[in-house]
């Protein structure tokens, strides 16, 4: 027959096993229901299981442990208090982890409603940019609150004294660090200004340091610009507050571009205008807003023609300008080949020079021999 202590051990094992089964079972059922309510596309985009599965399991297991530990007999007041405190600490940390995962899921749900790949994506880029900053801000707030709750849950006067001293020293250290890390602080403030005033947004087309690229990433301290040739330009956040730069998609993605032609003075301009209209009308790169050809400059040898065309985006406008150059040069070559830029060299005919009359030739020798 089992002794009382052996019965308590078996009862404790049974309670712990039941708690593990209950916690894992509740976790399985919860995420099974969520999985059924989501499509395959939503599972990939939202990442509910990736961000929430592990912290949710830890929350359920620690919550179950806080219920089970007081029911275990013969633990002793000291051991039971220690186990209860450990379970409480892990539970608080798990809740903070779960809240951070919830922030990522909330961001995915919100950004899923705004397609940044659309042609006219001004509002989508605004939301994406603001969420980049506010996600980090909310995570910082969660970490701060979770740390405060964790300290508050520890009923130890010494820890409170140490915590008070730590906060006081942190306040003094922050003044020293703020002076030493002026650039970092300015970048953080610049991040808040960028999120609110929006000089740049995600996927904006910008010209920075003479490089054409798109805003790929905005962090709390720097911005990553993806250059057209796949290079990455890393720029401090404060750069976009303190330094002038070009933003080609500030209000809209529509853009106008030019293609210059240099031809002879003798070419008729009107047929070239008609050809330009025909070229842009045949391509989807043109948005139908602007199409014009004008004489913009004259030099001593050529005439400069400017082809002005518009497109829905900067990338399409670049392709359209290249197409206009190719087609217009081909048209001039086929119909007006003599109007291509040439360098004329004219030789003037000179009258023949007056030569002196030819003199008789004398042969030296004996005259009697002739």
C-alpha positions as CSV (number, residue, x, y, z in Angstrom):
1,X,0.0,0.0,0.0
2,X,1.3,3.5,-1.0
3,X,2.5,5.8,1.8
4,X,1.1,9.3,2.2
5,X,4.1,10.9,0.6
6,X,4.0,8.6,-2.4
7,X,0.4,9.4,-2.9
8,X,1.2,13.1,-2.8
9,X,3.9,12.6,-5.4
10,X,1.5,10.8,-7.7
11,X,-1.1,13.5,-7.1
12,X,1.4,16.2,-7.9
13,X,2.5,14.4,-11.1
14,X,-1.1,14.0,-12.1
15,X,-1.8,17.7,-11.5
16,X,1.2,18.8,-13.5
17,X,0.4,16.4,-16.3
18,X,-3.2,17.6,-16.3
19,X,-2.0,21.2,-16.4
20,X,0.3,20.5,-19.4
21,X,-2.5,18.7,-21.2
22,X,-5.0,21.5,-20.6
23,X,-2.6,24.3,-21.6
24,X,-1.5,22.5,-24.8
25,X,-5.0,21.4,-25.6
26,X,-6.4,24.9,-25.2
27,X,-3.5,26.2,-27.4
28,X,-4.2,23.6,-30.1
29,X,-8.0,24.3,-30.2
30,X,-7.5,28.1,-30.3
31,X,-5.1,28.1,-33.2
32,X,-7.0,25.4,-35.0
33,X,-10.0,27.7,-35.0
34,X,-8.0,30.6,-36.2
35,X,-6.4,28.5,-39.0
36,X,-9.9,27.5,-40.3
37,X,-11.0,31.1,-40.4
38,X,-8.0,32.2,-42.5
39,X,-7.3,31.6,-46.1
40,X,-3.9,30.4,-47.3
41,X,-3.0,33.9,-48.4
42,X,-4.0,35.4,-45.0
43,X,-1.9,32.8,-43.2
44,X,1.2,33.9,-45.1
45,X,0.5,37.7,-44.9
46,X,-0.7,38.0,-41.3
47,X,1.7,35.5,-39.7
48,X,-0.6,34.8,-36.8
49,X,1.1,31.5,-36.0
50,X,4.6,32.9,-36.5
51,X,4.1,35.8,-34.1
52,X,1.6,34.5,-31.6
53,X,1.9,30.7,-31.3
54,X,4.9,30.4,-29.0
55,X,4.0,33.3,-26.6
56,X,0.4,32.1,-26.4
57,X,1.5,28.6,-25.5
58,X,3.8,30.0,-22.8
59,X,1.0,32.2,-21.4
60,X,-1.4,29.3,-21.2
61,X,1.1,27.0,-19.6
62,X,2.2,29.6,-17.0
63,X,-1.4,30.5,-16.2
64,X,-2.2,26.8,-15.7
65,X,0.9,26.5,-13.5
66,X,-0.3,29.3,-11.2
67,X,-3.5,27.4,-10.7
68,X,-1.8,24.0,-10.2
69,X,1.1,24.9,-7.9
70,X,-1.1,25.9,-4.9
71,X,-3.0,22.5,-5.2
72,X,0.1,20.4,-4.8
73,X,0.3,19.1,-1.2
74,X,3.3,19.1,1.1
75,X,5.3,21.6,-1.0
76,X,6.1,23.9,1.9
77,X,5.3,27.6,2.1
78,X,8.7,28.7,1.0
79,X,9.0,26.4,-2.0
80,X,5.4,27.2,-3.0
81,X,6.0,30.9,-2.8
82,X,9.2,30.6,-4.9
83,X,7.4,28.5,-7.6
84,X,4.5,30.9,-7.6
85,X,6.8,33.8,-8.1
86,X,8.7,32.1,-10.9
87,X,5.4,31.3,-12.7
88,X,4.2,34.9,-12.2
89,X,7.5,36.3,-13.7
90,X,7.4,34.0,-16.7
91,X,3.7,34.8,-17.2
92,X,4.3,38.6,-17.2
93,X,7.2,38.2,-19.7
94,X,5.1,35.9,-21.9
95,X,2.2,38.4,-21.9
96,X,4.7,41.1,-23.0
97,X,5.9,38.8,-25.7
98,X,2.4,38.1,-26.8
99,X,1.6,41.8,-27.0
100,X,4.6,42.4,-29.2
101,X,3.5,39.6,-31.5
102,X,0.0,41.1,-31.5
103,X,1.5,44.5,-32.7
104,X,3.1,42.7,-35.7
105,X,-0.2,41.0,-36.5
106,X,-2.1,44.3,-36.2
107,X,0.4,45.9,-38.5
108,X,0.0,43.1,-41.1
109,X,-3.8,43.4,-40.9
110,X,-3.7,47.2,-41.3
111,X,-1.1,47.2,-44.1
112,X,-2.9,44.4,-45.9
113,X,-5.7,46.8,-46.8
114,X,-3.2,49.2,-48.5
115,X,-1.4,47.8,-51.5
116,X,1.9,49.6,-51.9
117,X,2.4,48.0,-55.4
118,X,-0.6,49.8,-56.9
119,X,0.0,52.6,-59.5
120,X,-1.5,55.4,-57.4
121,X,-0.3,54.3,-53.9
122,X,0.1,57.6,-52.1
123,X,-2.2,56.7,-49.2
124,X,-0.7,53.2,-48.9
125,X,2.9,54.6,-48.8
126,X,1.8,57.0,-46.1
127,X,0.3,54.3,-43.9
128,X,3.3,52.0,-44.4
129,X,5.7,54.7,-43.4
130,X,3.8,55.7,-40.3
131,X,3.3,52.1,-39.2
132,X,7.1,51.6,-39.4
133,X,7.6,54.2,-36.8
134,X,4.6,53.6,-34.6
135,X,5.3,49.9,-34.5
136,X,8.7,50.5,-32.9
137,X,7.1,53.1,-30.6
138,X,4.4,50.7,-29.4
139,X,6.9,47.9,-28.9
140,X,9.0,50.3,-26.7
141,X,5.9,51.2,-24.7
142,X,5.0,47.5,-24.2
143,X,8.6,46.7,-23.0
144,X,8.5,49.6,-20.6
145,X,5.1,48.7,-19.2
146,X,6.0,45.0,-19.0
147,X,9.2,45.9,-17.1
148,X,7.2,48.1,-14.7
149,X,4.6,45.3,-14.0
150,X,7.4,42.8,-13.5
151,X,9.1,45.0,-10.9
152,X,5.7,45.8,-9.3
153,X,5.0,42.1,-9.0
154,X,8.2,41.4,-7.0
155,X,7.3,42.0,-3.4
156,X,10.8,42.7,-2.3
157,X,11.7,46.0,-0.6
158,X,15.4,45.6,-1.6
159,X,14.4,45.3,-5.3
160,X,12.3,48.5,-5.0
161,X,15.3,50.3,-3.5
162,X,17.6,49.1,-6.2
163,X,15.0,49.9,-8.8
164,X,14.6,53.5,-7.5
165,X,18.4,54.0,-7.5
166,X,18.6,52.5,-10.9
167,X,16.0,54.9,-12.3
168,X,17.8,57.9,-10.7
169,X,21.1,56.9,-12.1
170,X,19.5,56.2,-15.5
171,X,18.1,59.7,-15.5
172,X,21.5,61.2,-14.8
173,X,23.1,58.9,-17.4
174,X,20.6,59.9,-20.0
175,X,21.6,63.5,-19.7
176,X,25.3,62.5,-20.3
177,X,24.4,60.2,-23.1
178,X,22.1,62.8,-24.7
179,X,25.1,65.1,-24.9
180,X,27.4,62.5,-26.2
181,X,25.0,60.9,-28.6
182,X,23.6,64.1,-30.2
183,X,23.4,62.5,-33.7
184,X,21.4,59.5,-32.4
185,X,19.0,61.8,-30.5
186,X,18.5,64.0,-33.6
187,X,17.8,60.9,-35.7
188,X,15.2,59.7,-33.2
189,X,13.5,63.2,-33.3
190,X,13.8,63.2,-37.1
191,X,12.0,59.8,-37.2
192,X,9.1,61.3,-35.4
193,X,9.1,64.3,-37.7
194,X,9.2,62.1,-40.8
195,X,6.3,60.0,-39.5
196,X,4.2,63.0,-38.9
197,X,5.2,65.5,-41.7
198,X,5.9,62.8,-44.3
199,X,8.8,64.3,-46.4
200,X,9.4,60.7,-47.5
201,X,7.4,57.5,-47.4
202,X,7.9,53.9,-48.2
203,X,8.5,53.2,-51.9
204,X,9.0,56.9,-52.6
205,X,11.2,57.7,-55.6
206,X,14.0,60.0,-54.5
207,X,17.2,61.5,-55.7
208,X,19.7,61.4,-52.9
209,X,23.4,62.4,-53.3
210,X,22.9,62.3,-57.1
211,X,21.5,58.7,-57.0
212,X,18.1,57.6,-58.2
213,X,16.3,55.1,-56.0
214,X,13.3,54.1,-54.0
215,X,12.8,54.2,-50.2
216,X,13.2,50.6,-49.2
217,X,13.3,50.8,-45.4
218,X,12.8,53.4,-42.7
219,X,14.3,52.5,-39.3
220,X,14.5,54.6,-36.1
221,X,17.9,55.9,-37.0
222,X,18.5,55.6,-40.8
223,X,16.8,55.1,-44.2
224,X,17.8,52.5,-46.8
225,X,17.5,53.7,-50.4
226,X,17.4,51.0,-53.1
227,X,19.4,52.3,-56.1
228,X,18.2,51.4,-59.6
229,X,21.3,49.1,-60.0
230,X,20.5,47.1,-56.8
231,X,22.9,49.0,-54.6
232,X,21.8,50.2,-51.2
233,X,22.4,53.8,-50.0
234,X,22.1,54.1,-46.2
235,X,21.3,57.6,-45.1
236,X,20.8,59.0,-41.6
237,X,17.2,60.1,-40.8
238,X,18.4,63.6,-40.0
239,X,19.6,63.9,-43.6
240,X,16.0,64.1,-44.9
241,X,15.2,66.9,-42.4
242,X,18.3,69.0,-42.8
243,X,19.4,68.5,-46.5
244,X,17.4,69.3,-49.7
245,X,16.6,66.3,-51.8
246,X,14.3,65.4,-54.7
247,X,11.1,63.4,-54.1
248,X,9.5,62.4,-57.4
249,X,6.4,60.9,-55.7
250,X,5.7,63.4,-52.9
251,X,2.0,64.0,-53.9
252,X,1.5,61.7,-56.9
253,X,3.4,59.2,-58.9
254,X,2.6,60.9,-62.2
255,X,5.7,62.3,-63.9
256,X,6.7,64.2,-67.0
257,X,10.0,63.6,-68.8
258,X,11.9,65.0,-71.8
259,X,13.8,63.5,-74.7
260,X,16.0,65.9,-76.7
261,X,16.7,65.6,-80.4
262,X,19.4,67.5,-82.3
263,X,18.7,67.9,-86.0
264,X,19.5,70.1,-89.0
265,X,17.8,73.5,-89.5
266,X,16.2,72.3,-92.7
267,X,13.9,69.6,-91.2
268,X,10.2,70.4,-91.0
269,X,9.0,70.3,-87.4
270,X,5.2,69.6,-87.9
271,X,5.7,66.1,-89.2
272,X,7.8,65.3,-86.2
273,X,5.0,66.4,-83.9
274,X,2.6,64.1,-85.6
275,X,5.1,61.2,-85.4
276,X,5.6,61.8,-81.7
277,X,1.8,61.7,-81.1
278,X,1.6,58.4,-83.0
279,X,4.5,56.9,-81.1
280,X,3.1,57.6,-77.6
281,X,-0.4,56.7,-78.6
282,X,0.7,53.1,-79.4
283,X,2.3,52.4,-76.0
284,X,0.7,51.9,-72.6
285,X,3.6,53.8,-71.0
286,X,1.9,57.1,-71.9
287,X,-0.9,58.2,-69.6
288,X,-2.5,60.5,-72.1
289,X,-1.9,63.8,-70.3
290,X,1.1,65.5,-71.9
291,X,2.6,65.1,-75.4
292,X,4.4,68.0,-77.1
293,X,7.4,68.8,-79.3
294,X,9.0,72.2,-79.3
295,X,12.1,73.9,-80.6
296,X,13.9,74.8,-77.4
297,X,17.4,75.9,-78.5
298,X,19.5,76.8,-81.6
299,X,23.2,76.4,-82.0
300,X,25.5,77.3,-84.9
301,X,25.1,73.8,-86.3
302,X,21.9,72.1,-85.0
303,X,18.4,72.8,-83.8
304,X,17.3,71.3,-80.4
305,X,13.9,69.7,-80.2
306,X,12.4,68.8,-76.9
307,X,9.9,65.9,-76.7
308,X,7.8,66.3,-73.5
309,X,5.8,63.2,-72.5
310,X,4.0,62.0,-69.3
311,X,3.6,58.6,-67.6
312,X,1.9,57.1,-64.5
313,X,5.2,56.5,-62.7
314,X,8.9,57.4,-62.9
315,X,9.9,54.0,-64.1
316,X,7.4,54.0,-66.9
317,X,8.4,57.5,-67.8
318,X,12.1,56.5,-68.1
319,X,11.1,53.7,-70.5
320,X,8.9,56.0,-72.5
321,X,11.6,58.5,-72.9
322,X,14.0,55.8,-74.2
323,X,11.2,54.6,-76.6
324,X,10.6,58.1,-77.9
325,X,14.3,58.6,-78.7
326,X,14.6,55.3,-80.5
327,X,11.4,55.8,-82.6
328,X,12.0,59.5,-83.5
329,X,15.6,58.9,-84.5
330,X,14.5,56.0,-86.7
331,X,11.8,58.2,-88.3
332,X,14.3,61.0,-89.0
333,X,16.8,58.5,-90.4
334,X,14.2,56.9,-92.8
335,X,12.3,60.1,-93.9
336,X,14.8,62.9,-93.5
337,X,18.3,61.4,-93.5
338,X,19.9,64.6,-94.7
339,X,18.6,66.4,-91.6
340,X,20.7,64.3,-89.2
341,X,23.5,66.4,-87.5
342,X,26.4,66.7,-90.0
343,X,29.6,68.7,-90.1
344,X,29.8,70.6,-93.3
345,X,33.2,71.2,-94.9
346,X,33.1,73.6,-98.0
347,X,36.1,73.9,-100.3
348,X,36.3,77.1,-102.3
349,X,37.5,76.7,-106.0
350,X,40.5,78.9,-106.7
351,X,41.4,80.2,-110.2
352,X,44.5,78.6,-111.8
353,X,47.7,80.4,-111.0
354,X,49.5,82.3,-113.9
355,X,52.6,80.3,-114.7
356,X,55.7,81.9,-116.4
357,X,56.3,80.8,-120.1
358,X,58.4,77.8,-120.6
359,X,62.0,78.5,-121.4
360,X,63.8,76.6,-124.2
361,X,66.0,73.8,-123.1
362,X,69.7,74.0,-124.1
363,X,71.9,70.9,-124.3
364,X,75.5,71.5,-123.5
365,X,77.9,70.1,-126.1
366,X,79.6,70.8,-129.5
367,X,77.5,72.8,-131.8
368,X,79.0,71.2,-134.8
369,X,77.7,67.8,-133.7
370,X,74.0,68.8,-134.2
